[in-house]
Amino acid sequence: MVYAISIVALIAIFTVATLTPINMGILAFAGAFVIGGWVSGIPVEDIIDAFPGSTFIIVGGITLLFAIAKTNGTIDLVIEASLRLVRGRRWAILWMMFLLSGLLMALGSVLAVGMLAPIAMPLAAKNKINPFLMGMVISHGALACAFSPINLYGAFINGLMDSTGVGANPLVLFALPFVLNLAIAIVLFLIYGLDLIGRRTPRPVGETSDGGGFGGSSRRSSGGGAPTGGPGGNTATLTDREVIEEALSHEGMKPVKMDRYRFATLAGIGFLVVGSVAFGIDVGVSAICISAVLLLMAPKSHPKVVDNVAWPAVVLVCGMLTYMAVMTQNGTLDFLGDAASALGSPLLTALILCYAVAIISAFGSSIGTLGIALPLAAPMLAMGEVGAVGFVAALAFSATVVDVSPFSTNGVMVLANAQVEDKARFQRKMLAYCGLIVLSAPMFVWALVVVPTSV
């Protein structure tokens, strides 16, 4: 009876949090005390001790550091420098947005698509880049780096796997979604973007920004010579400054310059990455220490920076991990492992779970979905019936690749900023694409990774 109540409560937590704006973590904390204390008889002190303090430090520290970088203009500086590199080349604009989206996500911004969509979608319209292609490329760019060990998703999955006793492999968890999302972006480019290869976007000489160019009065080529372009030299390519200023203006941003504070921020982020990867320094502790140094450098410049920490995400992650600890202590996970073994086909069970997380996550929270699926799979993984590392990475990929859905946070931002005549038609196209991903991605990653690592 305890096992059934624990499972039903878990499903109820996810359902209520999906259908209402209530934070899933708050419900999970309440469920941990109710199911753990009243139903399972676990001492309250043991439930409190199950609070994932290390994960709290990681998620809180990373989001604090990123909030500082956003507030002091370091993120704007990175975007500006990246756009400067493309020099108006349409194909390069597209792939630069992919890299920027991935970089922001890898460094801790789970809202990377939301930050870039107001820049990328108008930029696509002015450069005659397929808006669907641009929207999906920035989405897959973020999803490619979703499981960086120093961001929310990576910290959550690695912490969850460690807490369930299976053990984490951060490198594989990051590499598999990265490679597969990059491959999807390349396929989309081959279908929709081959026409982008070539010269910069031309603009008739004398045309103003209101006429569809990047902005400003007519300019000649960046080399200062005769206009370039079509017959008779009646078009001019855009200067680097025009590209940058036009792109940044859509986000209300202005070009920024490097100063000692932004340099210190970049150096701190670099130290965080190198320290965690090369020397095994705790990510959360490093992020908080670096953030403290940056705040001390300019204490009056960030009076409300703590308000920008992703507290809802922190509560969600810590609440779910606490509830999973209760399910471990009361034996529910062992029960589920025995039930999974009784099915007689671990590989089929793995495929079903991949499809389940893809379908549910297309309409709900990716982290919440994984928070349910991984603990359910943990006992089966512990028994060695399927390759643990490959299966975890496959589940993670299946749950997040569907975030291209127009119902996800990423999809909503792409749809809201798409400069198209028919938003309803654009939404239907996004939904059809998401349906294709839901049907194909779980089967593909299962055959590619799970099957070979389980035989």
N, C-alpha and C positions, 0 to 999 in steps of 0.2 A: 504493500500500500504506500509506503514511504517513497518508493521509486516512482510509482505512477503519479503521486502528487507532485514530486519534484519536476517530472517531465512536463506535466500539464501546466505547472506554474511557469516553467521556462517558455513554453509556447504562448502562454497568456501575456507574459512580459513583452515578448517580441510583437505580438499582435496589437496590444494596446499602444505600444510605443510607435508602431507603424501607422496606426489609424488616428492617433492623436498627437499633439505637440509635446506630450510629456516625455522628458528625457528617459531613455531606456536604463541608464545607469541608476537613477533614483529608484525606479521600480525594482531593479536587480538588487540594490542594497536592502530594500524593504523585504524582498523575497528571501534574501540570504538570512535575515534575522527571523522571519516567520517560519520558513521551511527548515532552517537550520536549528533554531532554538525551540520552537513550539512543536514542530512535527517530528524532527529527527533527534531531539534531545541533546544537541551539541551545545556545550557551554558558550555563553555569549562572549566570554573572553577569547575562546578559540576562534570564533567568527571574526572578532576584531583583529586578532593576530593574523588572520588570513588576508587582511587588506594588503594589496600589492604596492608597498611603499616604493620599491625600486621603479616600477612602471609609472607611478605618480610623478616621481622625480624626473624621469626621462621625458614623458609627454609634457609636463608642465615646464620643464627647463627649455626644451626645444621650442615650444610655442612662444615662450617669453623671449627667447633670443630672436626668433623670427619677427615678433611684434616690434622689437627694438629696431631691427634692420629695416622694416617697412616704415616706421615712424621717422627715422633719421635720414631717409632718402637713399639708403644703400640699395634697396631693391630697384628703385627708379634708375639708379646709376647703372646697375647691371643690365636692365632692359634697354636703356639708351645705348650703352656700349655694344650690346648684341645687335641692335638694329643698325648701328653704324657699320657693322661688318658686312651687311648684305648688299650695300651700295645699290639699292633699288631693284635688284634682280628678283623676279617674281618667285622662281623656284626656291631661291635662297630665303626669301621672306617666309615662305611656308615652313621650311625645315628649321629655320631659326626659331620660329614659334614652337615647333615640336621640342627643340632642345631647351628653350626657356621654360616651357611647361614642365618638362622632366626635371630640370634643375631646381625649380622652385619647389616641386613636390619632394624631391630627394632631400632638400635641406629642411623640410618640415612644414611646408605650407600645403595643407590638405585642400585649400581653396585656390590652388594654382590656376585651374581653368576659369574660375570666377574672376580672378585678377586679370587674366589675359584676354578673355573673350571680348570685353569692351574695346580692347585695342585691336585684336586680331580680326574680328568680323568686319568692322568698317574698313580696315586695311585690305581685306580680301575684296570688298566691293569696289574700292577705288583702283585696285590692281587687276580687276577682272579675273580673280581667282575664284573658283567654284566655292561658294559658301559652305556647302555640305562637306567638301574636302577639307577646308580650313577648320571647321568645327570638329570634325572627327580626328584630324591630325593633332590638334592641341589636346583633345581628350585622351587619345592614345599616348601622347607624350607624357601626360601626367600619370596615366595608369602604368606606363612602362617603368616608372620609378616609384610606384606606390609603396613598394616594400623595401625601401631603403632602411637600413638598420637604425637610422637616426630620425625617422619620422613616426607619425602616429600609427600607421598601419603596421610597419615593421616591428615597432616596439610592442604592439598589442599581440601580434601573432607569435613572436619569439617568446614573450613573457608567458603567453598561454601555453605554448608547447613545453616550456620549462616547468610550469606549474603542474602540468598533467603527467610529467615524468617521461615524456617521449623524447625530449631534447630538440633543440632548434638548430637549424643550419642557415644562418643569415645570408651566406653567399648564394646558395642555390635558390633560396626564397626570393632574393632580389633578381638573380640572373634570368630565371625562367620567364616571369612576366615581362621583363625588359625585352628579351629577344623576341617573344611572341607578339607583343604590342608593336615593336619596331617592324616586324614582318608584315603585320596587318596594315600599318601606315604606308609601307612601301607598296603593297598591293593596291591600296586606295590611290596612291600617287600614279601608279601605272595605268589605272583605269580613268582617273579624272584629271590628272595634272601634267601629262606629257607635253601639252601645248605651252606650259609655263617655261620650258627650257628655251633659253635664247636671250635676247636683249632685254633691257629694262622696259618697264611700261612706258610707252610714248605718250606724249600729250601735245595737242596742237599748240603752236606758238601763239601767244596772246591770250590763251585761255586762262581764266582765273580759277581759284580753288572751287568756286561755286559751280564751275562747269564740269567738275568731275576729276580734276587733277588732285595732287597731294596737298596743295595749298600754296598761297602766295601768288604773286604775279608771275608772268612767264619768265622762265630761266633758260639759259642755254646749257649745253652739256657741262658736266662738272669740270671738264678740262678747259673750259673757257673759250673753245673754238667755235666753229660754225655749228649750227644746229644739226643734230643727227636724226635719222629716222627714215621716213618714207621718201618717195620720189620728190625731188625738188627741195629736199631739206626742210619740210614744213612741220616737223615735230622736234621736240626737245626732250631729252631724258631728264630725270629729276636729280637734283643734287642730294648728297647725303643728308644735309641739314634739313631739307624739305621732308625727306622720308621720316626722319626722327621726330621733328616737331609735329608733323601731322599725326603720326601714330600716338605720340604721347598725349596730344591734346584731347583725344577721345576719352582718356581716363582722367582728365583734369590735371595731368602731370606736366611739369615744366622740366626742361633739361637741367640737370644738376652737375656739379663739379666735384671732383675728388677733394676731400679735405682730411685732416688727421683723424677725425671721428669716424668717417666712412671707411677710411683705410684700416682703422683699428677694428671696425666691425667685420670687414672682409678677412682680416688676419685672424680674428677670433673664430670665424666660421671655418677657415682653413685649418686652424689648430684643432678644432673639434673633429673634423673629418679625419685628418691624419692621425690624431691621437687615438681615436676610437678604432680605426682600421689597422693601423700599423703597430700600435703599442698597447691596445686593449684597455685604454683609459675609459672609465665609466662615462657614457654619453650624457646622462642626466646631470651628474655632478659637474662635468666640464661645462655644460651649457649654462648651468646656474652661476658658476664662478665667472665665466666670461660675461654673462649678462650683468652681474654685479659690478664688474670692472667698467663696463660700458656705461652703466647708470651713474657710477661715481665720476666718470669723465665729464658728464653733463647732467647733473642731478635735476636741474630745473627744466630740462628739455623734454622730459618724459613723465609729466605729473600723473598721467592716467594710463601708462603703458601696461600695467598689470591688468587693467580692464580688457585689454586686447588679447590676453591669453585665452586659448580655446578651452575655457572651463567646461562647457558642455561635453566636449570630447573627452576631457580628463575624467569627468564624472561617469560617462558612459563606459569607458575602458575599465576603470577601477571597479565600478559596480559589477560589470559582467565577470571580471576575473574573481571577484569575491564570491559571487554566486557559484562559479565553477568550482571554487575551492570547497564550498559546502556540498556540492554534488559529488565531489571526490571523497569527502569525509563520511558522507552517509551511505556510500556504496552504490550510488546510482550509476556512475560511469562504469563500474565493474559489471553491473547488471546489463547495461547496454552493450558492453563488449561481448558478453556471453550470448546475448540475443543476436548480435551481428554474426557471430561465429556459427550460430545455429542455422543461418540462412544457407550455409554450405557453399557459397560462392563469394569470396572476398572481393574479387575483381568486379563482379556484377554490382555488389554493394557500393564499391568505390565509384562506379559509373553513375549509379543512381544518386549518390550524394553530390557528385559534380553537377548533374542536371538540376538537382533540387536547389542548390545554392545559387545557380545561375538564374533560375526562374524567380526565386524569392527575392534575390538581390536586385533584379531589374525593376522592382516596384518598392523596395524597402532599403534598409540600411545594410551596406556591405559589411561593415564591422559587426553589426548585430547578427547578421546571417552567419558569418564566420564564427562568432561567439557561440552560436548554437551548434554548428556543424562539426567544428574541430573537437570539442569535448566528446561529442557522440562518437567520433571516429577514433579518439585517442586509445581506448582499450583495444580495438582491433589492430591499431598500429603497434601498440606495445607487444602484442603477441607475435608480431613479425609476419603476419599473413599477407601484407602488401608492403611495398617499399615506403617507409615512413616519410623520408625526405621528399621523394617525388610526389607522393600523394598529397602532402601538405601544400607543396607548391602548386599542384594542379587545382586543389580546392581554392587556394588564394586567387589564382588566375581566373577560375570560373566565376568566382563571386564578384570580382572587380571589373572584368572586361566588359560586362553588361552595363557599366555605368555610363555608356553612351546613350542610354535610354532617355527619351525626352521627359521622363518622370524623375530622373535622378538629378542631383544638384548640378552635376556637370552639364547634363543635357538641357536643363532649364536655363542655365546661363548662356549656352550656345544659341538656343532658340530665341531667347529674349534679345540678344544682340545681333542676330542675323539680319542683314539688310536685304530682304527679299520681298517681292511683291505679294506673295501668298504664304503667310505664316502657317496656315493650316496644312497646306501641301508640304511645306518643309517639315513640319512635325510628323506627318504621315511617312515621309521618307526616312526620318530618323527612327521612327517606330519600326518600320519594315527592316531597316538595317539592324536594329537591336534584335528583332526576331530571328534574323539570319545568324547573328552572333550566338544567341541562346541555343539555337538548334545545332550549330556546328562546333563552337569552341569547346564545350565539355567533352564531346566525343573525340575531337582532335587531340586535346591535351591528355586525355586518358590513354589513347592509343600511343601517343608519342612518349609519354613519361611514365605513367602508372604501370602499364603492362610490361614494358621492358625491365623495370626495376623490381618487378614482383615475381619473375619466373627464374 
